Amino acid sequence: QDHLMESGGGSVQTGESLRLSCQISGSTDSRTCMGWFRQAPGKEREMVATIYPHNTVTVYADSVKGRFTISRDSAQNSVSLQMNNLKPEDTAVYYCATAGRQFVSSCVVGLTSTADRFVYWGQGTPVTVSS
């Protein structure tokens, strides 16, 4: 079982940057799909970015392409999300997630993954972007 803890959220102005980090404890390895999701008030949880370390495939939501970067630090067993040029529509609670031992084909081949494919979740960290 994986345990995940996010950090790095906060309140920023439009155009500023934040870096979210997720510390993972458990049995993750390079064949574990990892990702960041977000949920804004009144909206469904949506994928922001995923990474499959074994083949370094990354996937991004269209709304964040070119602005966000997901990365994994195998030595620290963590996954991060660098968010640049933040916009008010990025305001949400951001969650780190892993798929555990579950094979997520979409993650491996570079397609959008849905939240129900992920097994373990952090508690979430809020990000607020004001104009």
Legacy VTK file of the C-alpha trace (Angstrom):
# vtk DataFile Version 3.0
C-alpha trace
ASCII
DATASET POLYDATA
POINTS 131 float
0.000 0.000 0.000
1.286 3.441 -0.942
1.017 6.497 1.287
1.175 9.875 -0.411
1.610 13.355 1.021
1.491 16.521 -1.061
3.074 19.861 -0.273
3.704 23.157 -2.008
0.237 24.538 -2.609
-0.649 28.136 -1.878
-2.048 31.408 -3.165
-0.363 33.229 -6.038
-1.073 35.876 -8.644
-1.683 35.227 -12.325
1.555 34.464 -14.127
3.416 33.251 -11.062
4.744 29.749 -10.400
4.358 27.003 -7.816
6.007 23.637 -7.376
4.007 20.807 -5.863
5.765 17.828 -4.368
4.421 14.422 -3.398
6.322 12.191 -1.047
5.495 8.526 -1.612
6.055 5.722 0.829
5.281 2.182 -0.220
6.079 -0.237 -2.987
6.257 2.067 -5.969
8.850 1.440 -8.654
9.491 2.543 -12.215
6.492 0.534 -13.443
4.054 2.418 -11.232
1.980 5.036 -12.979
1.948 8.312 -11.047
-0.041 11.419 -11.588
-1.438 14.726 -10.511
-5.148 15.440 -10.606
-7.139 18.487 -9.597
-10.665 19.249 -8.542
-12.211 22.686 -8.635
-15.380 23.513 -6.669
-18.422 21.998 -8.344
-16.370 20.139 -10.922
-15.219 16.588 -11.366
-11.683 15.518 -10.603
-9.568 15.768 -13.743
-6.165 14.583 -14.810
-3.457 17.229 -14.892
-0.437 15.084 -15.743
0.799 11.527 -15.451
4.194 9.893 -15.696
5.258 6.298 -16.282
8.862 6.284 -15.110
9.839 3.027 -16.808
9.629 4.562 -20.272
9.508 8.209 -19.145
6.193 8.752 -20.917
4.397 11.854 -19.696
0.882 13.020 -20.481
-0.592 16.454 -19.905
-4.075 17.876 -20.031
-4.421 20.257 -22.963
-5.119 23.117 -20.566
-1.685 22.845 -18.938
0.554 21.813 -21.833
3.583 24.039 -22.085
3.069 25.423 -18.588
3.251 22.416 -16.248
5.963 19.763 -15.960
5.691 16.483 -14.079
8.819 14.733 -12.902
9.816 11.864 -10.678
12.769 11.626 -8.322
13.450 7.937 -7.848
16.055 8.522 -5.144
13.591 10.517 -3.051
10.617 8.409 -4.173
8.682 11.518 -4.953
6.822 13.059 -7.859
6.628 16.785 -8.502
4.581 19.177 -10.572
6.190 22.419 -11.656
3.473 24.913 -12.533
4.437 28.044 -14.436
2.383 30.923 -15.795
-0.512 30.061 -13.522
-4.002 31.228 -14.438
-7.144 31.726 -12.338
-8.659 28.647 -13.985
-5.886 26.570 -12.420
-7.451 27.193 -9.013
-8.300 23.812 -7.476
-7.270 21.247 -4.934
-4.412 19.248 -6.402
-4.022 15.566 -5.625
-1.113 13.227 -6.111
-2.009 9.641 -7.019
-0.438 6.334 -7.918
-1.897 3.307 -9.626
-0.124 0.873 -7.304
0.295 -2.488 -8.989
-2.582 -1.778 -11.374
-1.545 -1.604 -15.019
-2.842 1.591 -16.581
-2.390 1.214 -20.330
-3.264 4.806 -21.053
-0.493 5.970 -18.771
2.035 3.682 -20.441
1.239 4.680 -24.027
0.694 8.375 -23.432
-3.059 8.849 -23.320
-5.293 10.612 -20.847
-6.034 8.599 -17.720
-9.134 8.859 -15.583
-9.066 9.143 -11.813
-10.746 5.771 -11.300
-7.638 4.047 -12.644
-5.591 5.271 -9.699
-5.607 3.460 -6.387
-3.753 5.555 -3.841
-4.317 9.241 -3.190
-2.856 12.019 -1.118
-4.987 14.346 0.955
-4.721 17.182 -1.557
-3.133 20.605 -1.488
-5.030 23.758 -2.463
-3.838 26.116 -5.167
-5.463 29.520 -5.572
-4.583 31.834 -8.454
-5.958 35.338 -8.333
-6.082 37.826 -11.180
LINES 1 132
131 0 1 2 3 4 5 6 7 8 9 10 11 12 13 14 15 16 17 18 19 20 21 22 23 24 25 26 27 28 29 30 31 32 33 34 35 36 37 38 39 40 41 42 43 44 45 46 47 48 49 50 51 52 53 54 55 56 57 58 59 60 61 62 63 64 65 66 67 68 69 70 71 72 73 74 75 76 77 78 79 80 81 82 83 84 85 86 87 88 89 90 91 92 93 94 95 96 97 98 99 100 101 102 103 104 105 106 107 108 109 110 111 112 113 114 115 116 117 118 119 120 121 122 123 124 125 126 127 128 129 130
